[in-house]
Amino acid sequence: MSNETAARTGHLVCDPAELRTLFLFEKLTDEQLSWLCADGRIEYIETGQVFREGDPATCFYVLMDGEVRITKLSGGTEIELNRTEYKGVYSGAWTAYLGDKVDQNYTGSMYVTRKSRFFVLDAGTFSRMMHEWFPMAVHLLEGAFFGNRNTNERLAERERLLALGSLSAGLTHELNNPAAAAVRATSGLRERVAGMRHKLAMMAEGKFQPEVLVTLVRLQEEAAAQVAKAPELTPMEAADREDLLGAWLEEHEISDGWNLAPNFVQAGFDVDWLERVRGTLEACPNKVFEGAIRWLNYTIETELLMNEIADSTTRISTLVNAAKQYSQMDRAPFQVVDLHELLDSTLVMMSRKLGDGVHVVKEFDRALPPVPCYAAELNQVWTNLIDNACYAMDRRGTLTVRTYQENDCAVVEIGDTGPGIPEDVRRRIFEPFFTTKPVGEGTGLGLDISFRIVVNKHDGDIRVESEPGNTRFIVRLPLHRPDPSKEAVEAPL
């Protein structure tokens, strides 16, 4: 049980003159101070917790003697925000004057480190006092509170749209490459099929025995199957094989054989296979043999072009799926997801921005449980952190994306090999509008938005550790968290 409902020593005398010594009340009239003493109370609270983060905010506390600690949960860990014995400091239900317009729960926890004395107002009394005594101030505070929140939301939305616009431009470019390749391959495929039909007609005019034609069809099927399992060759290996095949084709009077050799090599064929084809057609005129070779070449080219079309369309499908995963289209805002899917989709979306100069290393703990979260907003966090890492490395270096479990939290680390972040910058890095980028290149909102998404919306934690050549942004997210939408629906009226 907290000290809010225990360890009270009965009714204590409230002295209006003493209240006037506290900075909160120094400008109040004698009548107002008397009202405070009549409607408020003085309490001694023993060492321990006064109120707990997330509980209904029922009281407004002003320290008169003693010492308090203010803490906040971050990634499942209680972080001390402030420790003070300054008379007049206040905490608790200080937004009660906003009523049901905002969530009226304690935003942090308060402890006393030794027996302390407080002036206490019930939340309803504090709200009534503010509205009766300072109606204009209440309106101004409401305007500032909601105006600031709306401004932050608008700026965050604009930041998201800017990021999405930049990624969309990259996505368009990425989609255009495989689409253009598929169009080119389709055009080439049409030409090769037409050429194959022409060669087939020429071969039909030759003097082939039925068993020879059967053998040719079998060789054609063999060629098609071989393309699918062709080995990966180094440039040097491929060049050596092309020289051997080109020389063999030239020796057997196949015109333009040097241009045919690369296709056979790419399909995984060698001189021994061509010797088998030659042996099969040994009794045929040389012109027929050349036609057969070109027919098999058309088969190989056709298979290679179809592979290119399949690869291109698969790439397009991968990009579209990544975009859908990234934007979380047609999905609930709050869901339980595999963080690796979010990270992979973000990396795909940012592949053009990463370019060839950034080497991406993924160290994923695949045993990491799914995480309850706002997936689309976490994708924005990954985008901001990866974009900053690329900028820090001047798009040349190693980007490391690591995941692991730490106690009851999932941890995501985004690391880079840039020059590091100086200590004076690290202290301000999560401040809104603070940026080290040149004018026009950064808004200073990326890390502020990331902080609010991780800490405020997910009850998580984000921090940075940096030294030259090794900067890591570390995000911790609770593995167990109720669905806020269900909580709202199931809450008692």
C-alpha positions in Angstrom: 0.0 0.0 0.0 1.4 3.4 -0.9 1.9 6.2 1.7 -0.9 8.2 -0.1 -3.4 6.3 2.0 -1.3 5.3 4.9 1.2 6.7 7.4 -0.8 9.9 8.1 -0.6 11.3 11.6 -4.0 13.0 11.7 -5.0 16.6 11.1 -2.1 19.1 11.2 -2.4 22.8 11.6 -2.2 24.7 8.3 -0.6 28.2 8.7 -1.5 30.6 5.9 1.7 32.6 6.7 3.8 29.5 6.1 2.0 28.9 2.8 2.9 32.4 1.7 6.6 31.4 2.0 6.2 28.9 -0.8 6.8 30.3 -4.3 3.5 28.9 -5.6 1.4 30.9 -3.1 3.4 34.0 -2.4 1.2 36.3 -4.5 -2.2 35.0 -3.1 -4.4 37.2 -0.9 -5.0 36.4 2.8 -8.5 35.3 1.9 -7.1 32.8 -0.7 -4.5 31.5 1.7 -7.2 30.9 4.3 -9.3 29.1 1.7 -6.3 26.8 0.9 -5.9 26.0 4.5 -9.6 25.3 4.9 -9.9 23.1 1.8 -6.4 21.6 1.8 -4.5 19.8 4.4 -1.0 19.3 5.9 0.3 15.8 5.9 3.4 14.0 7.1 4.3 11.0 4.9 6.7 8.3 5.9 9.6 7.2 3.7 8.5 5.3 0.6 6.2 5.6 -2.4 3.6 8.4 -2.3 1.9 7.7 -5.7 2.6 5.3 -8.6 2.8 6.1 -12.3 -0.4 5.2 -14.1 -2.7 5.3 -11.1 -5.6 7.8 -11.0 -4.3 11.2 -10.1 -6.2 12.1 -7.0 -4.0 14.6 -5.2 -1.8 17.6 -5.8 1.3 17.7 -3.5 3.5 20.6 -2.5 6.7 19.8 -0.5 7.1 21.8 2.7 9.8 19.9 4.4 11.8 16.8 3.5 13.0 15.3 0.2 11.3 13.7 -2.8 12.3 11.5 -5.8 10.4 11.7 -9.1 10.7 8.6 -11.4 9.3 7.4 -14.7 9.2 4.0 -16.2 11.3 3.6 -19.4 11.5 0.2 -21.1 10.3 -1.5 -17.9 13.0 0.2 -15.8 12.2 3.0 -13.3 14.4 6.0 -14.2 15.0 8.8 -11.6 14.2 12.1 -13.2 14.6 14.4 -10.2 15.6 14.3 -6.5 15.1 17.5 -4.5 14.4 19.0 -1.0 13.5 22.4 -2.4 10.5 23.8 -0.5 7.5 24.5 -2.7 8.2 21.9 -5.5 5.0 20.3 -6.6 3.8 17.1 -8.3 0.8 14.9 -8.7 -2.6 15.9 -10.2 -1.3 19.3 -11.6 -3.3 18.9 -14.8 -6.6 18.4 -12.9 -7.9 21.8 -14.2 -8.0 20.3 -17.7 -10.7 17.8 -16.5 -11.6 14.9 -18.7 -10.0 16.5 -21.7 -6.8 14.7 -20.9 -5.9 11.4 -19.2 -6.0 12.1 -15.4 -3.4 9.6 -14.2 -0.1 10.2 -12.5 2.5 10.6 -15.3 5.3 9.4 -13.0 6.0 8.0 -9.5 6.9 10.0 -6.4 8.8 8.8 -3.4 10.0 10.5 -0.1 13.5 9.6 1.0 12.7 10.5 4.6 9.7 11.5 6.6 8.4 14.6 4.8 5.7 17.2 5.2 3.3 18.2 2.4 0.5 20.6 1.6 -2.1 18.5 -0.2 -5.1 19.4 -2.3 -7.6 16.9 -3.7 -7.6 16.9 -7.5 -11.2 18.2 -7.6 -10.4 21.0 -5.1 -7.3 22.0 -7.0 -9.3 22.1 -10.3 -12.1 24.2 -8.7 -9.6 26.6 -7.2 -7.9 27.1 -10.6 -11.1 27.8 -12.4 -12.5 30.1 -9.8 -9.4 32.1 -9.1 -7.6 32.1 -12.4 -10.2 31.7 -15.2 -8.1 33.6 -17.7 -4.9 31.7 -16.8 -6.8 28.4 -17.2 -7.9 29.3 -20.7 -4.3 30.4 -21.5 -2.9 27.2 -20.1 -5.5 25.1 -21.9 -4.5 26.9 -25.1 -0.8 26.4 -24.5 -1.3 22.7 -23.6 -3.5 21.7 -26.5 -1.9 24.1 -28.9 1.5 22.6 -28.2 0.1 19.1 -28.5 -1.6 19.9 -31.8 1.5 21.6 -33.1 3.6 18.6 -32.2 1.2 16.3 -33.9 1.1 18.4 -37.0 4.8 18.7 -37.1 5.2 14.9 -36.5 2.7 14.3 -39.3 4.6 16.6 -41.7 7.8 14.8 -40.7 6.2 11.5 -41.5 4.9 12.8 -44.9 8.3 14.2 -45.8 10.0 10.9 -44.9 7.3 9.0 -46.9 7.7 11.3 -49.8 11.4 10.7 -49.9 11.0 7.0 -49.6 8.3 7.0 -52.3 10.6 8.7 -54.7 13.2 6.0 -54.0 10.6 3.3 -54.3 9.5 4.6 -57.7 13.1 4.4 -58.9 13.5 0.9 -57.4 10.3 -0.2 -59.1 11.2 1.3 -62.4 14.4 -0.7 -62.7 12.9 -4.2 -62.5 9.8 -3.1 -64.5 12.1 -1.8 -67.3 14.1 -5.0 -67.2 11.0 -7.1 -67.5 9.8 -5.1 -70.5 13.2 -5.5 -72.2 13.3 -9.2 -71.4 9.8 -9.7 -72.8 10.8 -8.0 -76.0 13.9 -10.1 -76.3 11.9 -13.2 -75.5 9.5 -12.5 -78.3 12.5 -12.2 -80.8 14.1 -15.5 -79.5 10.9 -17.5 -79.8 10.4 -16.2 -83.3 14.0 -17.2 -84.1 13.5 -20.6 -82.6 10.4 -21.2 -84.8 12.5 -20.2 -87.8 15.3 -22.6 -86.9 12.9 -25.4 -86.2 11.5 -25.0 -89.7 15.0 -25.1 -91.2 15.9 -28.2 -89.2 12.7 -29.9 -90.4 13.9 -29.5 -94.0 17.1 -31.5 -93.2 17.5 -35.3 -93.4 17.0 -36.2 -89.7 16.2 -39.6 -88.6 13.3 -39.7 -86.0 15.6 -40.8 -83.3 17.9 -37.8 -84.0 15.0 -35.4 -83.6 14.0 -37.2 -80.3 17.6 -36.7 -79.1 17.5 -33.0 -80.1 14.3 -32.5 -78.1 15.9 -34.3 -75.2 19.0 -32.0 -75.4 16.7 -29.0 -75.6 14.9 -30.1 -72.3 18.4 -30.7 -70.8 19.5 -27.2 -71.8 16.3 -25.7 -70.3 16.8 -27.6 -67.0 20.5 -26.8 -66.8 19.8 -23.0 -66.9 17.9 -23.3 -63.7 20.8 -24.9 -61.8 23.7 -23.1 -63.5 26.6 -22.5 -61.1 27.8 -19.1 -60.0 31.1 -18.3 -61.7 33.7 -15.6 -61.0 34.4 -13.2 -63.8 37.8 -15.0 -64.3 36.2 -18.4 -64.5 33.5 -17.2 -66.9 36.1 -15.6 -69.2 38.2 -18.8 -69.3 35.2 -20.9 -70.2 34.0 -18.5 -72.8 37.5 -18.6 -74.5 37.3 -22.5 -74.6 33.8 -22.6 -75.9 34.4 -19.8 -78.5 37.4 -21.6 -79.8 35.5 -24.9 -80.0 32.6 -23.3 -81.9 35.0 -21.5 -84.3 36.9 -24.8 -84.9 33.7 -26.5 -85.9 32.8 -23.7 -88.3 29.9 -22.1 -86.3 29.8 -18.6 -87.5 29.8 -15.9 -84.8 30.5 -18.6 -82.3 32.3 -16.1 -80.0 28.9 -14.3 -79.4 27.2 -17.6 -78.7 29.8 -18.8 -76.1 28.7 -16.5 -73.2 25.1 -17.9 -73.3 26.3 -21.5 -73.0 28.7 -20.6 -70.2 26.0 -18.7 -68.3 23.8 -21.7 -68.6 26.5 -23.9 -67.2 27.6 -25.9 -70.3 31.1 -26.8 -71.4 33.0 -28.3 -74.3 32.1 -31.8 -73.3 28.4 -31.1 -73.6 28.9 -29.6 -77.1 30.9 -32.7 -78.1 27.9 -34.8 -77.1 25.6 -32.7 -79.3 28.2 -33.0 -82.1 28.3 -36.8 -81.7 24.5 -37.0 -81.9 24.4 -35.1 -85.2 27.6 -36.6 -86.6 25.9 -38.0 -89.7 24.2 -34.7 -90.5 25.5 -32.0 -92.8 27.5 -29.2 -91.1 24.9 -26.6 -91.9 22.3 -28.7 -90.0 24.6 -29.0 -87.1 25.0 -25.2 -87.0 21.3 -24.8 -87.1 20.9 -27.2 -84.2 23.5 -25.3 -82.1 21.6 -22.0 -82.8 18.3 -23.7 -81.9 19.8 -24.8 -78.6 21.2 -21.3 -78.1 17.7 -19.9 -78.6 16.4 -22.3 -76.0 19.1 -21.2 -73.5 18.4 -17.5 -74.2 14.7 -18.0 -73.8 15.2 -19.6 -70.4 17.6 -16.9 -69.3 15.1 -14.2 -70.4 12.3 -15.9 -68.6 14.5 -16.1 -65.5 15.1 -12.3 -65.8 11.4 -11.7 -66.1 10.7 -13.9 -63.0 13.5 -12.1 -61.1 12.2 -8.7 -62.1 8.5 -9.4 -61.2 9.6 -11.0 -57.9 11.6 -7.9 -57.1 8.5 -5.7 -57.9 6.4 -7.9 -55.7 9.0 -7.7 -52.9 9.1 -4.0 -53.1 5.3 -3.7 -53.1 5.0 -6.0 -50.1 7.8 -4.1 -48.3 5.9 -0.8 -49.0 2.7 -2.4 -47.6 4.5 -3.7 -44.6 6.2 -0.3 -44.0 3.0 1.7 -44.3 0.9 -0.9 -42.5 -1.9 -0.4 -45.0 -5.1 -2.3 -44.1 -3.8 -3.2 -40.7 -4.8 -2.1 -37.2 -2.7 0.7 -35.6 -1.9 -1.4 -32.6 -0.9 -5.0 -33.2 1.5 -7.8 -32.1 4.3 -8.1 -34.7 7.6 -9.5 -35.5 10.1 -6.6 -35.2 12.3 -8.2 -37.9 9.5 -7.8 -40.5 9.3 -4.1 -39.7 13.1 -3.7 -39.9 13.4 -5.6 -43.1 10.7 -3.6 -44.8 12.3 -0.3 -43.7 15.7 -1.5 -45.1 14.1 -2.4 -48.4 12.3 1.0 -48.6 15.6 2.8 -47.8 17.8 0.6 -50.1 18.2 3.4 -52.7 19.2 5.9 -50.0 21.7 3.4 -48.5 23.3 2.9 -51.9 26.3 0.8 -52.6 28.5 2.6 -50.1 26.8 1.3 -47.0 27.3 -2.3 -46.0 24.3 -3.6 -44.0 24.9 -6.2 -41.3 21.8 -7.8 -39.8 22.3 -9.6 -36.4 18.8 -10.7 -35.7 17.8 -12.8 -32.7 15.1 -14.9 -34.4 14.0 -16.2 -31.0 12.8 -12.7 -30.0 9.1 -12.9 -29.2 6.5 -10.7 -31.1 6.1 -7.2 -29.7 2.8 -5.4 -29.0 3.2 -2.0 -30.7 2.1 0.7 -33.1 3.9 -0.8 -36.1 3.7 2.0 -38.6 5.1 4.5 -36.0 8.0 2.2 -35.1 8.8 2.0 -38.8 9.2 5.8 -38.6 11.6 5.4 -35.7 13.7 2.9 -37.7 13.6 5.3 -40.7 14.9 8.2 -38.7 17.6 6.2 -37.0 18.9 4.6 -40.2 18.7 7.9 -42.1 20.8 9.6 -39.4 23.3 6.8 -39.4 23.7 7.0 -43.2 24.2 10.8 -42.9 26.8 10.4 -40.2 28.8 8.0 -42.3 28.4 10.1 -45.4 26.8 7.0 -46.9 30.0 5.0 -46.7 30.5 2.6 -43.9 28.8 -0.3 -42.1 25.2 -0.1 -40.8 24.5 -2.7 -38.1 20.9 -3.6 -37.2 20.9 -5.9 -34.1 18.0 -7.4 -32.1 18.0 -9.3 -28.8 16.0 -9.7 -25.6 16.9 -8.1 -22.4 14.8 -9.0 -19.4 11.2 -8.2 -20.4 12.1 -6.0 -23.3 12.9 -6.4 -27.0 16.0 -4.4 -27.9 16.8 -3.0 -31.3 20.2 -1.4 -31.9 21.0 0.7 -35.0 24.8 1.2 -35.2 27.1 3.0 -37.6 30.8 3.5 -38.1 30.7 7.3 -38.4 32.8 9.8 -36.5 30.7 9.6 -33.4 28.6 12.2 -31.5 30.3 14.7 -29.2 29.3 14.7 -25.6 27.7 18.2 -25.8 25.6 17.2 -28.7 24.5 13.9 -27.1 23.0 15.8 -24.2 20.7 17.7 -26.6 20.2 15.1 -29.3 16.5 14.4 -28.4 15.5 18.0 -28.1 12.9 19.3 -30.6 14.4 21.4 -33.4 17.9 20.6 -32.4 20.0 19.5 -35.4 23.6 19.4 -36.5 22.7 19.3 -40.2 23.0 22.3 -42.4 20.0 24.6 -42.9 17.5 23.0 -45.2 18.8 19.5 -44.6 17.2 18.7 -41.2 14.3 19.8 -39.2 15.6 18.7 -35.8 12.4 16.7 -35.2 13.4 13.2 -36.2 14.9 12.1 -32.9 12.3 14.1 -30.9 9.5 12.3 -32.7 11.3 9.0 -32.3 11.7 9.7 -28.6 8.0 10.4 -28.2 7.0 7.3 -30.1 9.2 5.0 -28.1 8.9 6.5 -24.7 5.5 8.2 -24.6 3.5 5.8 -26.8 5.2 2.5 -26.1 6.5 3.0 -22.5 9.9 2.1 -23.9 13.4 3.7 -23.8 15.7 5.1 -26.4 19.3 6.2 -25.7 22.6 6.7 -27.6 26.1 5.4 -26.9 28.8 6.8 -29.1 32.5 6.9 -29.7 34.4 7.4 -33.0 33.6 4.5 -35.3 30.9 3.1 -33.1 27.6 5.0 -32.5 24.6 2.9 -31.4 21.0 4.0 -30.9 19.4 1.5 -28.5 15.6 1.1 -28.4 14.0 -1.0 -25.7 10.3 -2.0 -26.1 8.2 -3.9 -23.5 7.3 -7.4 -24.6 4.1 -7.3 -22.6 1.7 -4.5 -23.0 -2.2 -4.4 -23.2 -4.0 -3.1 -26.3 -4.9 0.5 -25.5 -8.0 0.3 -27.7 -9.3 -2.8 -25.8 -8.6 -1.2 -22.5 -10.7 1.8 -23.5 -13.6 -0.4 -24.6 -13.5 -2.6 -21.6 -13.1 0.2 -19.0 -16.1 0.4 -16.6 -18.4 3.4 -17.2 
